[in-house]
Amino acid sequence: MIIRRYINKQVLGTTMAVAGLLTVILMSGRIIQFFERAASGKLSVNLLAAVVWYRLPSFLELILPLGLFMGLLLALGRMYLDNEMSVLSASGIGQRHLIRWLSPVVMLIIIATAVMSLWLTSLGYAASAKLYAEQAERSTFDLIQPGRFQQLGDRMLYADLSPDRERLQDVIMLEAKKDANGVERQVIIQAKSGQRVYDEDLKGQAIELSEGSRWDVRPGDGAYQRMQFDSYRLRYKQADAPLEKADSPRAISTAELWQQRFDDPKAAAEIGWRWSLIVLVPIISLLALPLAKVNPRQGRYLKLLPAVVLYLSYVVLLVATRNAIEKSQLGEAAYLAVHGVYLVLALVLFRLGRPRRVPHTAVAT
């Protein structure tokens, strides 16, 4: 029991460390994209935390299996490097014992992956799709960040907002245009205030600026045209929000997908993908056991890169299978074929990695 707890502690600790590091690295790129959209006025700042939280399960369903795979490679590889596995092998403890002892950790990752894949990921996509739908209904006026230059369509805007966020104050707007001869012109509009109105002639939302001036200039030319106005209206488009459709297969619950899988190839591909992530965990665990075996003179990282490439090939092949099923090029049984190939490979490596028995010979005295 002491050895069993020791091995599970080593593998689980390494798995959590690797999974946490990968989560930070992968989520950082997505968070930067969200902040860029918020800075440009395409996404409300108030929605950032919610969107990141809702998308977290979709990352964890892929990170947890990879974390377990690398955790097994690193933890068991260190034990081989320190000759701990040699001592265990000399004591009669082989690969079969490791499979039995590591089953609690593997089962924990299987359950966590199943919860993410079959339940939380679809809930997160559905919730983020709802936020995006609400975002799309809001106008660009609602996304203005006061006191900052930001891109709104083909215009650059700087403005302050009143405390009730109903009026613009100290407005500066820049827009690049081309005249009939194709010569580029810069239009600069400055106004004391502005408010949102509905324009019957423009057939849409518009901003009505008050008490300002409009300059029409050409780059590199000292000549310009200036027009003062008491009221000036211009149309603006709706906010450019990220597209997350509520009817996307990723946002549909597993129970609904199960009912649609016979009529919709996208539903069949999605349901197969979700179950494949669960089946992936025990197969990569079997793959990791023989791949973790290293010679102390070779170093613990000798097989790490080939092992990670093997894991990535597994996932990429599953993704390609999902895309082919969505296009009705393959049936759902293609998932089983992919899992079968890597299961056979794991069993072959496991068989080759077993120590050979040396026959005993009797010695006459």
C-alpha atoms as one frame of an Amber mdcrd trajectory, in Angstrom:
protein
   0.000   0.000   0.000   2.887   2.371   0.696   4.359   1.818  -2.763   0.917
   2.164  -4.352   0.230   5.480  -2.619   3.703   6.714  -3.500   3.317   5.978
  -7.219  -0.193   7.469  -7.383   0.959  10.584  -5.550   3.857  11.078  -7.956
   1.736  10.568 -11.074  -1.218  12.654  -9.872   1.004  15.532  -8.709   2.872
  15.627 -12.027  -0.392  15.386 -13.969  -1.943  18.338 -12.143   1.224  20.413
 -12.567   1.411  19.726 -16.306  -2.337  20.294 -16.783  -2.184  23.584 -14.880
   0.774  24.816 -16.923  -0.851  23.849 -20.222  -4.115  25.534 -19.181  -2.313
  28.793 -18.431  -0.382  28.682 -21.715  -3.344  27.820 -23.954  -5.843  30.080
 -22.209  -3.432  33.028 -22.311  -3.628  33.179 -26.105  -7.416  33.133 -26.057
  -7.581  35.730 -23.268  -5.317  38.044 -25.272  -7.712  37.743 -28.234 -10.657
  38.620 -25.984  -8.827  41.644 -24.598  -7.994  42.817 -28.127 -11.667  42.628
 -29.060 -12.640  44.485 -25.905 -10.016  47.181 -26.517 -11.298  47.711 -30.050
 -14.883  47.981 -28.821 -16.052  44.690 -30.319 -16.685  43.008 -26.970 -17.960
  44.414 -23.713 -15.370  44.410 -20.928 -18.015  43.147 -18.511 -18.310  39.915
 -20.497 -14.617  38.989 -20.509 -14.550  36.972 -17.285 -17.773  35.153 -18.148
 -16.617  34.227 -21.668 -13.269  32.904 -20.391 -14.998  30.891 -17.668 -17.502
  29.370 -20.084 -14.771  28.330 -22.526 -12.550  26.732 -19.878 -14.172  23.235
 -20.041 -13.494  23.002 -23.794  -9.784  23.398 -23.030  -9.753  21.027 -20.059
 -11.318  18.167 -22.014  -8.155  18.070 -24.125  -5.643  19.196 -21.500  -6.507
  16.598 -18.838  -5.721  13.548 -21.038  -2.496  15.183 -22.218  -1.614  16.058
 -18.625  -2.113  12.437 -17.567  -0.038  11.176 -20.488   2.872  13.491 -19.709
   2.448  12.901 -15.982   2.912   9.167 -16.483   5.911   9.719 -18.733   7.652
  12.126 -16.358   6.836  10.429 -13.054   7.573   6.870 -14.159  10.559   8.048
 -16.200  12.081   9.573 -13.064  11.515   6.305 -11.201  13.309   4.403 -13.966
  16.123   6.969 -13.897  16.550   6.586 -10.118  16.453   2.765 -10.431  13.305
   2.646  -8.306  11.512   0.652 -11.000  14.436  -1.768 -11.139  14.060  -2.408
  -7.422  10.324  -2.937  -7.815  10.894  -5.266 -10.762  13.416  -7.294  -8.733
  10.748  -7.544  -6.024   8.322  -9.148  -8.461   6.334  -5.991  -9.318   5.785
  -5.674 -13.050   3.727  -3.715 -15.573   0.502  -5.490 -14.632   0.871  -4.317
 -11.047   1.407  -0.751 -12.260  -1.772  -0.899 -14.335  -3.730  -2.081 -11.316
  -2.144   0.429  -8.948  -2.560   3.400 -11.302  -6.216   2.648 -12.013  -7.506
   5.189  -9.388  -5.624   8.078 -11.034  -6.666   6.984 -14.525 -10.286   6.588
 -13.412 -10.220  10.069 -11.850  -9.071  11.611 -15.148 -11.652   9.554 -17.065
 -14.453  10.877 -14.844 -13.182  14.478 -15.061 -12.862  14.254 -18.854 -16.341
  12.735 -19.128 -17.851  15.553 -17.059 -16.145  18.160 -19.249 -16.854  16.469
 -22.571 -20.416  15.230 -22.032 -21.784  18.044 -19.898 -19.807  21.185 -19.063
 -18.386  21.931 -22.515 -21.810  22.054 -24.161 -23.159  24.162 -21.287 -20.250
  26.565 -21.668 -20.740  26.893 -25.423 -24.486  27.436 -24.967 -23.933  30.096
 -22.297 -21.291  31.910 -24.366 -23.580  31.746 -27.420 -26.298  33.422 -25.363
 -23.883  36.163 -24.321 -22.782  36.689 -27.910 -26.416  36.891 -29.044 -27.111
  39.557 -26.448 -23.905  41.312 -27.477 -24.941  41.352 -31.137 -28.200  43.080
 -30.227 -26.308  45.918 -28.601 -25.067  48.747 -30.757 -21.559  50.063 -31.081
 -22.662  53.026 -28.964 -22.959  50.707 -25.947 -19.393  49.442 -26.372 -17.642
  52.814 -26.451 -14.754  53.001 -24.005 -14.634  56.572 -22.643 -11.417  58.536
 -22.950  -9.762  56.181 -25.460  -9.267  56.033 -29.206 -10.963  52.939 -30.606
 -11.844  51.510 -33.999 -15.555  51.504 -34.836 -16.003  50.050 -38.278 -13.978
  52.226 -40.677 -13.897  55.155 -38.231 -11.654  56.036 -35.316 -13.516  57.538
 -32.349 -12.504  59.330 -29.191 -15.184  60.458 -26.746 -16.207  60.683 -23.113
 -19.533  59.424 -21.820 -22.067  61.019 -19.546 -22.621  59.263 -16.187 -25.787
  57.584 -17.506 -23.914  56.489 -20.707 -26.645  58.057 -22.828 -24.654  60.923
 -24.340 -21.214  61.369 -25.873 -19.077  64.294 -24.792 -16.023  65.933 -26.402
 -16.259  63.836 -29.543 -13.432  63.448 -32.075 -13.970  61.188 -35.079 -11.558
  60.369 -37.908 -12.460  58.659 -41.172 -10.505  57.912 -44.356 -12.350  58.255
 -47.678 -11.601  58.432 -51.386 -13.101  60.972 -53.743 -14.354  60.315 -57.278
 -10.780  60.509 -58.624  -9.528  57.915 -56.151  -7.595  60.460 -54.093  -7.534
  59.663 -50.384  -9.064  62.209 -48.051  -9.174  62.463 -44.276 -12.389  63.568
 -42.613 -12.076  64.876 -39.051 -15.197  65.653 -37.051 -15.155  67.411 -33.697
 -18.312  67.971 -31.676 -19.261  69.071 -28.211 -21.749  66.261 -27.644 -23.605
  63.423 -29.340 -26.506  61.111 -28.746 -28.075  58.014 -30.275 -31.143  58.499
 -32.454 -33.129  56.578 -35.038 -32.973  58.178 -38.461 -35.901  57.602 -40.801
 -33.906  58.538 -43.900 -30.937  56.324 -42.994 -33.282  53.519 -41.907 -31.259
  52.679 -38.833 -29.477  53.825 -35.725 -27.429  56.990 -36.024 -25.358  59.333
 -33.897 -26.463  62.950 -33.838 -23.533  65.252 -33.085 -24.132  68.781 -31.832
 -22.141  72.020 -31.979 -19.089  70.948 -33.928 -16.951  71.229 -37.011 -16.036
  68.970 -39.919 -12.654  69.188 -41.671 -11.994  67.620 -45.062  -8.257  67.445
 -45.773  -5.861  65.695 -48.145  -2.647  64.177 -46.762   0.342  66.299 -47.815
  -1.857  69.191 -48.997  -2.214  72.352 -46.952  -5.681  73.094 -48.400  -8.711
  71.967 -46.452 -12.451  72.489 -46.191 -14.128  73.301 -42.906 -17.823  73.169
 -42.120 -19.435  74.154 -38.860 -22.704  72.567 -37.827 -25.288  72.702 -35.105
 -26.459  69.153 -35.810 -24.756  66.373 -37.818 -25.980  62.821 -38.180 -24.025
  59.783 -39.299 -24.893  56.132 -39.378 -22.936  53.419 -37.625 -23.141  49.663
 -37.863 -23.994  47.189 -35.167 -21.260  45.812 -32.948 -19.038  43.203 -34.498
 -19.445  40.463 -31.902 -17.888  37.002 -32.076 -20.131  34.443 -33.687 -21.244
  31.574 -31.430 -24.450  29.997 -32.654 -26.782  28.432 -30.122 -27.682  25.679
 -32.625 -24.041  24.672 -33.122 -23.386  21.001 -32.264 -20.852  22.118 -29.661
 -23.618  23.972 -27.788 -26.174  21.127 -27.858 -26.474  18.748 -24.930 -25.325
  15.154 -25.268 -28.870  13.808 -24.830 -30.163  15.912 -27.731 -27.223  14.966
 -29.931 -27.868  11.299 -29.249 -31.382  11.680 -30.668 -30.172  13.642 -33.719
 -27.177  11.473 -34.634 -29.069   9.370 -37.225 -30.420  12.371 -39.141 -27.606
  14.896 -38.809 -23.984  13.942 -39.657 -22.702  16.901 -37.625 -24.511  15.592
 -34.559 -23.085  12.113 -35.184 -19.576  13.538 -35.504 -19.942  15.586 -32.318
 -21.323  12.756 -30.190 -18.553  10.469 -31.413 -15.952  13.119 -30.626 -17.197
  13.521 -27.058 -17.069   9.800 -26.356 -13.705   9.522 -28.097 -12.117  11.909
 -25.595 -13.192   9.545 -22.821 -11.944   6.402 -24.586  -8.707   8.252 -25.305
  -7.685   8.318 -21.627  -7.207   4.574 -20.891  -5.547   3.977 -24.264  -2.936
   6.696 -23.798  -2.352   5.403 -20.270  -1.428   2.016 -21.734   0.779   3.769
 -24.289   2.576   5.748 -21.592   3.672   2.727 -19.520   6.104   1.216 -22.067
   7.133   4.638 -23.399   8.109   5.796 -19.902  10.701   3.046 -19.599  14.148
   4.604 -20.097  17.706   3.581 -19.459  19.324   5.594 -16.620  22.188   6.472
 -18.951  19.815   7.830 -21.614  17.960  10.404 -19.523  14.274  10.770 -18.675
  13.464  13.026 -21.649  14.709  10.683 -24.381  11.270   9.352 -25.270   9.271
  12.438 -24.257   9.248  14.143 -27.662   8.359  10.977 -29.672   5.656  10.173
 -27.113   4.099  13.654 -27.401   4.207  13.407 -31.210   2.438  10.038 -30.957
  -0.245  11.579 -28.727  -0.726  14.531 -31.079  -1.055  12.167 -34.047  -3.813
  10.372 -32.131  -5.739  13.601 -31.471  -5.183  14.977 -34.993  -6.469  11.735
 -36.492  -9.584  11.961 -34.307 -10.139  15.566 -35.452  -9.747  14.537 -39.098
 -12.233  11.712 -38.513 -14.733  14.149 -37.009 -14.416  16.479 -40.013 -14.881
  13.562 -42.422 -18.002  12.371 -40.574 -19.446  15.893 -40.636 -19.079  15.836
 -44.438 -20.682  12.355 -44.608 -17.444  10.915 -46.001 -17.121   8.381 -43.168
 -19.424   6.659 -40.715 -19.323   6.741 -36.935 -17.428   3.439 -36.929 -14.352
   5.371 -38.087 -13.829   6.508 -34.488 -13.625   2.866 -33.392 -11.068   2.176
 -36.114  -8.823   5.004 -34.880  -9.064   3.854 -31.264  -8.439   0.260 -32.357
  -5.198   1.194 -34.133  -3.738   2.929 -31.090  -5.007   0.260 -28.707  -3.225
  -2.417 -30.728  -0.099  -0.248 -30.776  -0.293   0.138 -26.990  -0.657  -3.617
 -26.497   2.270  -4.327 -28.840   4.523  -1.834 -27.026   3.353  -3.200 -23.695
   4.195  -6.728 -24.823   7.605  -5.726 -26.170   8.400  -3.816 -22.993   7.922
  -6.818 -20.702  11.179  -8.269 -19.385  12.158 -11.561 -20.910  12.394 -14.553
 -18.670  15.766 -16.209 -18.530  15.431 -19.998 -18.463  16.984 -21.690 -15.454
  19.500 -24.420 -16.070  20.344 -27.083 -13.615  23.988 -27.325 -12.588  25.338
 -30.696 -11.573  27.531 -30.822  -8.479
